[in-house]
Amino acid sequence: MNDYDRVRAGIEAMTAYISGEPVMEEYVAEKRAADGNLDQLADSATALCAALLLQLAEMTGKTQHEVLQELAHGLNRNEAEQQD
């Protein structure tokens, strides 16, 4: 599977994810039946994340590492606020 197909499959998976739990469960069941496992689904989601990370880094002028650090810090902040 080439990079385009991997990212396209990742977009497909995320579309199912944001559509709600029943749609995602059906999508995962279809992929599991077709592949016998979910390795391709995981690979596709990873490819999509990598493409988005690259695009964010280019848009912000930051390195990919800096974008990931900011994301981690933001998630930690949100989690701390939710626990308060």
N, CA, C and O atoms as a GROMACS GRO file, in nm:
protein
  336
    1MET      N    1   0.085  -0.117   0.000
    1MET     CA    2   0.000   0.000   0.000
    1MET      C    3   0.090   0.124   0.000
    1MET      O    4   0.180   0.135   0.083
    2ASN      N    5   0.066   0.216  -0.092
    2ASN     CA    6   0.149   0.336  -0.098
    2ASN      C    7   0.101   0.440   0.004
    2ASN      O    8  -0.003   0.423   0.067
    3ASP      N    9   0.178   0.548   0.019
    3ASP     CA   10   0.146   0.650   0.120
    3ASP      C   11   0.008   0.712   0.097
    3ASP      O   12  -0.067   0.736   0.192
    4TYR      N   13  -0.025   0.739  -0.030
    4TYR     CA   14  -0.156   0.798  -0.060
    4TYR      C   15  -0.268   0.707  -0.010
    4TYR      O   16  -0.362   0.754   0.055
    5ASP      N   17  -0.259   0.578  -0.040
    5ASP     CA   18  -0.362   0.484   0.003
    5ASP      C   19  -0.368   0.470   0.154
    5ASP      O   20  -0.476   0.456   0.212
    6ARG      N   21  -0.252   0.475   0.219
    6ARG     CA   22  -0.248   0.466   0.365
    6ARG      C   23  -0.317   0.586   0.427
    6ARG      O   24  -0.398   0.570   0.519
    7VAL      N   25  -0.288   0.706   0.379
    7VAL     CA   26  -0.351   0.826   0.434
    7VAL      C   27  -0.499   0.827   0.402
    7VAL      O   28  -0.580   0.864   0.488
    8ARG      N   29  -0.537   0.787   0.282
    8ARG     CA   30  -0.678   0.781   0.244
    8ARG      C   31  -0.754   0.686   0.336
    8ARG      O   32  -0.866   0.717   0.380
    9ALA      N   33  -0.694   0.572   0.366
    9ALA     CA   34  -0.757   0.476   0.456
    9ALA      C   35  -0.766   0.533   0.598
    9ALA      O   36  -0.862   0.506   0.670
   10GLY      N   37  -0.666   0.611   0.637
   10GLY     CA   38  -0.671   0.677   0.768
   10GLY      C   39  -0.784   0.779   0.775
   10GLY      O   40  -0.851   0.789   0.878
   11ILE      N   41  -0.804   0.853   0.668
   11ILE     CA   42  -0.914   0.949   0.662
   11ILE      C   43  -1.047   0.876   0.672
   11ILE      O   44  -1.138   0.920   0.741
   12GLU      N   45  -1.056   0.764   0.604
   12GLU     CA   46  -1.177   0.681   0.610
   12GLU      C   47  -1.203   0.634   0.754
   12GLU      O   48  -1.317   0.639   0.802
   13ALA      N   49  -1.099   0.590   0.822
   13ALA     CA   50  -1.113   0.543   0.960
   13ALA      C   51  -1.154   0.657   1.053
   13ALA      O   52  -1.241   0.638   1.139
   14MET      N   53  -1.093   0.774   1.037
   14MET     CA   54  -1.128   0.887   1.124
   14MET      C   55  -1.269   0.937   1.095
   14MET      O   56  -1.337   0.985   1.186
   15THR      N   57  -1.313   0.928   0.972
   15THR     CA   58  -1.450   0.966   0.938
   15THR      C   59  -1.548   0.874   1.010
   15THR      O   60  -1.649   0.920   1.062
   16ALA      N   61  -1.518   0.746   1.013
   16ALA     CA   62  -1.603   0.651   1.087
   16ALA      C   63  -1.599   0.683   1.236
   16ALA      O   64  -1.702   0.678   1.304
   17TYR      N   65  -1.480   0.716   1.286
   17TYR     CA   66  -1.464   0.746   1.429
   17TYR      C   67  -1.548   0.866   1.472
   17TYR      O   68  -1.617   0.861   1.574
   18ILE      N   69  -1.542   0.974   1.395
   18ILE     CA   70  -1.616   1.094   1.434
   18ILE      C   71  -1.765   1.083   1.406
   18ILE      O   72  -1.844   1.164   1.455
   19SER      N   73  -1.804   0.982   1.328
   19SER     CA   74  -1.945   0.962   1.297
   19SER      C   75  -2.021   0.898   1.413
   19SER      O   76  -2.144   0.898   1.414
   20GLY      N   77  -1.951   0.845   1.509
   20GLY     CA   78  -2.015   0.787   1.626
   20GLY      C   79  -1.982   0.641   1.645
   20GLY      O   80  -1.934   0.573   1.553
   21GLU      N   81  -2.007   0.594   1.764
   21GLU     CA   82  -1.967   0.459   1.803
   21GLU      C   83  -2.026   0.349   1.715
   21GLU      O   84  -1.951   0.259   1.676
   22PRO      N   85  -2.156   0.351   1.682
   22PRO     CA   86  -2.209   0.241   1.598
   22PRO      C   87  -2.140   0.233   1.461
   22PRO      O   88  -2.110   0.124   1.412
   23VAL      N   89  -2.115   0.348   1.401
   23VAL     CA   90  -2.049   0.348   1.269
   23VAL      C   91  -1.906   0.298   1.282
   23VAL      O   92  -1.859   0.221   1.198
   24MET      N   93  -1.836   0.339   1.387
   24MET     CA   94  -1.698   0.296   1.406
   24MET      C   95  -1.692   0.146   1.434
   24MET      O   96  -1.605   0.077   1.381
   25GLU      N   97  -1.783   0.096   1.516
   25GLU     CA   98  -1.784  -0.047   1.544
   25GLU      C   99  -1.807  -0.128   1.417
   25GLU      O  100  -1.743  -0.231   1.397
   26GLU      N  101  -1.897  -0.082   1.332
   26GLU     CA  102  -1.924  -0.150   1.205
   26GLU      C  103  -1.801  -0.145   1.115
   26GLU      O  104  -1.765  -0.245   1.052
   27TYR      N  105  -1.737  -0.029   1.108
   27TYR     CA  106  -1.618  -0.012   1.025
   27TYR      C  107  -1.506  -0.105   1.071
   27TYR      O  108  -1.443  -0.172   0.989
   28VAL      N  109  -1.482  -0.109   1.203
   28VAL     CA  110  -1.377  -0.195   1.257
   28VAL      C  111  -1.409  -0.342   1.230
   28VAL      O  112  -1.320  -0.420   1.196
   29ALA      N  113  -1.535  -0.380   1.244
   29ALA     CA  114  -1.575  -0.518   1.217
   29ALA      C  115  -1.550  -0.554   1.070
   29ALA      O  116  -1.503  -0.664   1.040
   30GLU      N  117  -1.581  -0.461   0.980
   30GLU     CA  118  -1.556  -0.485   0.837
   30GLU      C  119  -1.407  -0.503   0.809
   30GLU      O  120  -1.366  -0.592   0.736
   31LYS      N  121  -1.326  -0.415   0.870
   31LYS     CA  122  -1.181  -0.423   0.848
   31LYS      C  123  -1.125  -0.551   0.906
   31LYS      O  124  -1.039  -0.615   0.845
   32ARG      N  125  -1.173  -0.590   1.024
   32ARG     CA  126  -1.125  -0.713   1.086
   32ARG      C  127  -1.161  -0.834   1.000
   32ARG      O  128  -1.081  -0.926   0.984
   33ALA      N  129  -1.281  -0.833   0.945
   33ALA     CA  130  -1.325  -0.944   0.859
   33ALA      C  131  -1.243  -0.949   0.730
   33ALA      O  132  -1.210  -1.057   0.682
   34ALA      N  133  -1.210  -0.834   0.675
   34ALA     CA  134  -1.135  -0.828   0.550
   34ALA      C  135  -0.988  -0.863   0.568
   34ALA      O  136  -0.929  -0.932   0.486
   35ASP      N  137  -0.928  -0.814   0.678
   35ASP     CA  138  -0.784  -0.829   0.699
   35ASP      C  139  -0.748  -0.941   0.796
   35ASP      O  140  -0.634  -0.988   0.798
   36GLY      N  141  -0.843  -0.984   0.877
   36GLY     CA  142  -0.813  -1.082   0.980
   36GLY      C  143  -0.757  -1.019   1.106
   36GLY      O  144  -0.749  -1.084   1.210
   37ASN      N  145  -0.718  -0.893   1.097
   37ASN     CA  146  -0.669  -0.818   1.213
   37ASN      C  147  -0.685  -0.669   1.184
   37ASN      O  148  -0.745  -0.631   1.084
   38LEU      N  149  -0.633  -0.588   1.271
   38LEU     CA  150  -0.648  -0.443   1.253
   38LEU      C  151  -0.515  -0.373   1.226
   38LEU      O  152  -0.504  -0.252   1.245
   39ASP      N  153  -0.415  -0.448   1.183
   39ASP     CA  154  -0.283  -0.389   1.156
   39ASP      C  155  -0.290  -0.281   1.049
   39ASP      O  156  -0.228  -0.175   1.064
   40GLN      N  157  -0.365  -0.305   0.943
   40GLN     CA  158  -0.375  -0.206   0.836
   40GLN      C  159  -0.447  -0.081   0.884
   40GLN      O  160  -0.412   0.030   0.845
   41LEU      N  161  -0.548  -0.099   0.969
   41LEU     CA  162  -0.619   0.016   1.026
   41LEU      C  163  -0.525   0.100   1.110
   41LEU      O  164  -0.524   0.223   1.100
   42ALA      N  165  -0.446   0.036   1.194
   42ALA     CA  166  -0.349   0.108   1.276
   42ALA      C  167  -0.246   0.179   1.190
   42ALA      O  168  -0.210   0.294   1.218
   43ASP      N  169  -0.197   0.112   1.087
   43ASP     CA  170  -0.100   0.172   0.996
   43ASP      C  171  -0.159   0.294   0.926
   43ASP      O  172  -0.092   0.396   0.909
   44SER      N  173  -0.285   0.283   0.885
   44SER     CA  174  -0.350   0.394   0.815
   44SER      C  175  -0.369   0.514   0.907
   44SER      O  176  -0.348   0.628   0.866
   45ALA      N  177  -0.409   0.488   1.030
   45ALA     CA  178  -0.426   0.597   1.126
   45ALA      C  179  -0.292   0.665   1.154
   45ALA      O  180  -0.285   0.787   1.168
   46THR      N  181  -0.187   0.586   1.163
   46THR     CA  182  -0.053   0.641   1.185
   46THR      C  183  -0.009   0.726   1.066
   46THR      O  184   0.048   0.833   1.085
   47ALA      N  185  -0.036   0.680   0.946
   47ALA     CA  186   0.001   0.756   0.826
   47ALA      C  187  -0.074   0.889   0.821
   47ALA      O  188  -0.016   0.991   0.784
   48LEU      N  189  -0.201   0.888   0.859
   48LEU     CA  190  -0.279   1.012   0.861
   48LEU      C  191  -0.222   1.107   0.966
   48LEU      O  192  -0.206   1.226   0.938
   49CYS      N  193  -0.192   1.058   1.083
   49CYS     CA  194  -0.135   1.143   1.188
   49CYS      C  195  -0.002   1.204   1.144
   49CYS      O  196   0.024   1.322   1.169
   50ALA      N  197   0.080   1.125   1.078
   50ALA     CA  198   0.209   1.175   1.030
   50ALA      C  199   0.190   1.285   0.926
   50ALA      O  200   0.262   1.386   0.928
   51ALA      N  201   0.094   1.267   0.836
   51ALA     CA  202   0.067   1.369   0.735
   51ALA      C  203   0.015   1.497   0.799
   51ALA      O  204   0.055   1.607   0.760
   52LEU      N  205  -0.073   1.483   0.897
   52LEU     CA  206  -0.125   1.602   0.966
   52LEU      C  207  -0.017   1.672   1.046
   52LEU      O  208  -0.012   1.795   1.050
   53LEU      N  209   0.070   1.596   1.110
   53LEU     CA  210   0.181   1.654   1.186
   53LEU      C  211   0.273   1.733   1.094
   53LEU      O  212   0.313   1.845   1.127
   54LEU      N  213   0.306   1.678   0.980
   54LEU     CA  214   0.390   1.748   0.883
   54LEU      C  215   0.324   1.878   0.838
   54LEU      O  216   0.390   1.982   0.829
   55GLN      N  217   0.195   1.871   0.809
   55GLN     CA  218   0.124   1.990   0.764
   55GLN      C  219   0.118   2.097   0.874
   55GLN      O  220   0.138   2.215   0.846
   56LEU      N  221   0.092   2.057   0.997
   56LEU     CA  222   0.090   2.153   1.108
   56LEU      C  223   0.226   2.219   1.127
   56LEU      O  224   0.236   2.339   1.149
   57ALA      N  225   0.331   2.139   1.118
   57ALA     CA  226   0.466   2.194   1.134
   57ALA      C  227   0.495   2.296   1.025
   57ALA      O  228   0.550   2.403   1.052
   58GLU      N  229   0.459   2.264   0.902
   58GLU     CA  230   0.481   2.357   0.792
   58GLU      C  231   0.398   2.484   0.809
   58GLU      O  232   0.446   2.594   0.781
   59MET      N  233   0.274   2.470   0.853
   59MET     CA  234   0.185   2.586   0.869
   59MET      C  235   0.230   2.679   0.982
   59MET      O  236   0.213   2.800   0.973
   60THR      N  237   0.287   2.621   1.088
   60THR     CA  238   0.325   2.702   1.204
   60THR      C  239   0.471   2.744   1.203
   60THR      O  240   0.511   2.831   1.281
   61GLY      N  241   0.552   2.684   1.115
   61GLY     CA  242   0.695   2.714   1.112
   61GLY      C  243   0.770   2.649   1.227
   61GLY      O  244   0.884   2.685   1.255
   62LYS      N  245   0.708   2.553   1.293
   62LYS     CA  246   0.772   2.482   1.403
   62LYS      C  247   0.817   2.346   1.353
   62LYS      O  248   0.776   2.299   1.247
   63THR      N  249   0.904   2.284   1.432
   63THR     CA  250   0.944   2.148   1.397
   63THR      C  251   0.832   2.052   1.436
   63THR      O  252   0.745   2.085   1.517
   64GLN      N  253   0.837   1.934   1.379
   64GLN     CA  254   0.737   1.833   1.416
   64GLN      C  255   0.748   1.800   1.565
   64GLN      O  256   0.646   1.778   1.631
   65HIS      N  257   0.869   1.796   1.616
   65HIS     CA  258   0.890   1.770   1.758
   65HIS      C  259   0.824   1.878   1.844
   65HIS      O  260   0.761   1.847   1.945
   66GLU      N  261   0.839   2.004   1.805
   66GLU     CA  262   0.778   2.114   1.881
   66GLU      C  263   0.625   2.103   1.880
   66GLU      O  264   0.560   2.128   1.981
   67VAL      N  265   0.569   2.067   1.766
   67VAL     CA  266   0.423   2.051   1.757
   67VAL      C  267   0.378   1.940   1.851
   67VAL      O  268   0.279   1.955   1.922
   68LEU      N  269   0.450   1.829   1.852
   68LEU     CA  270   0.415   1.718   1.941
   68LEU      C  271   0.427   1.758   2.087
   68LEU      O  272   0.343   1.720   2.169
   69GLN      N  273   0.531   1.834   2.121
   69GLN     CA  274   0.548   1.880   2.259
   69GLN      C  275   0.433   1.970   2.300
   69GLN      O  276   0.380   1.957   2.411
   70GLU      N  277   0.393   2.062   2.212
   70GLU     CA  278   0.281   2.151   2.244
   70GLU      C  279   0.151   2.073   2.260
   70GLU      O  280   0.069   2.104   2.347
   71LEU      N  281   0.133   1.973   2.177
   71LEU     CA  282   0.014   1.889   2.189
   71LEU      C  283   0.013   1.816   2.323
   71LEU      O  284  -0.089   1.812   2.391
   72ALA      N  285   0.126   1.759   2.360
   72ALA     CA  286   0.136   1.688   2.488
   72ALA      C  287   0.111   1.781   2.605
   72ALA      O  288   0.040   1.745   2.699
   73HIS      N  289   0.169   1.901   2.602
   73HIS     CA  290   0.149   1.998   2.710
   73HIS      C  291   0.002   2.038   2.719
   73HIS      O  292  -0.054   2.048   2.828
   74GLY      N  293  -0.061   2.062   2.604
   74GLY     CA  294  -0.202   2.099   2.602
   74GLY      C  295  -0.291   1.989   2.657
   74GLY      O  296  -0.386   2.017   2.731
   75LEU      N  297  -0.260   1.865   2.622
   75LEU     CA  298  -0.338   1.753   2.675
   75LEU      C  299  -0.321   1.740   2.826
   75LEU      O  300  -0.417   1.712   2.898
   76ASN      N  301  -0.198   1.759   2.873
   76ASN     CA  302  -0.174   1.753   3.017
   76ASN      C  303  -0.250   1.862   3.090
   76ASN      O  304  -0.306   1.839   3.197
   77ARG      N  305  -0.251   1.982   3.034
   77ARG     CA  306  -0.325   2.094   3.093
   77ARG      C  307  -0.474   2.063   3.101
   77ARG      O  308  -0.538   2.081   3.204
   78ASN      N  309  -0.529   2.014   2.988
   78ASN     CA  310  -0.672   1.980   2.984
   78ASN      C  311  -0.707   1.872   3.084
   78ASN      O  312  -0.810   1.879   3.150
   79GLU      N  313  -0.622   1.772   3.095
   79GLU     CA  314  -0.648   1.664   3.189
   79GLU      C  315  -0.644   1.715   3.333
   79GLU      O  316  -0.727   1.676   3.415
   80ALA      N  317  -0.548   1.801   3.363
   80ALA     CA  318  -0.538   1.858   3.498
   80ALA      C  319  -0.661   1.943   3.531
   80ALA      O  320  -0.712   1.938   3.643
   81GLU      N  321  -0.709   2.020   3.433
   81GLU     CA  322  -0.826   2.103   3.453
   81GLU      C  323  -0.952   2.019   3.475
   81GLU      O  324  -1.038   2.055   3.555
   82GLN      N  325  -0.961   1.908   3.405
   82GLN     CA  326  -1.078   1.821   3.419
   82GLN      C  327  -1.079   1.752   3.554
   82GLN      O  328  -1.186   1.721   3.607
   83GLN      N  329  -0.962   1.727   3.611
   83GLN     CA  330  -0.954   1.661   3.740
   83GLN      C  331  -0.986   1.755   3.856
   83GLN      O  332  -1.021   1.710   3.965
   84ASP      N  333  -0.974   1.886   3.832
   84ASP     CA  334  -1.002   1.984   3.938
   84ASP      C  335  -1.150   2.004   3.960
   84ASP      O  336  -1.189   2.083   4.046
   0.00000   0.00000   0.00000
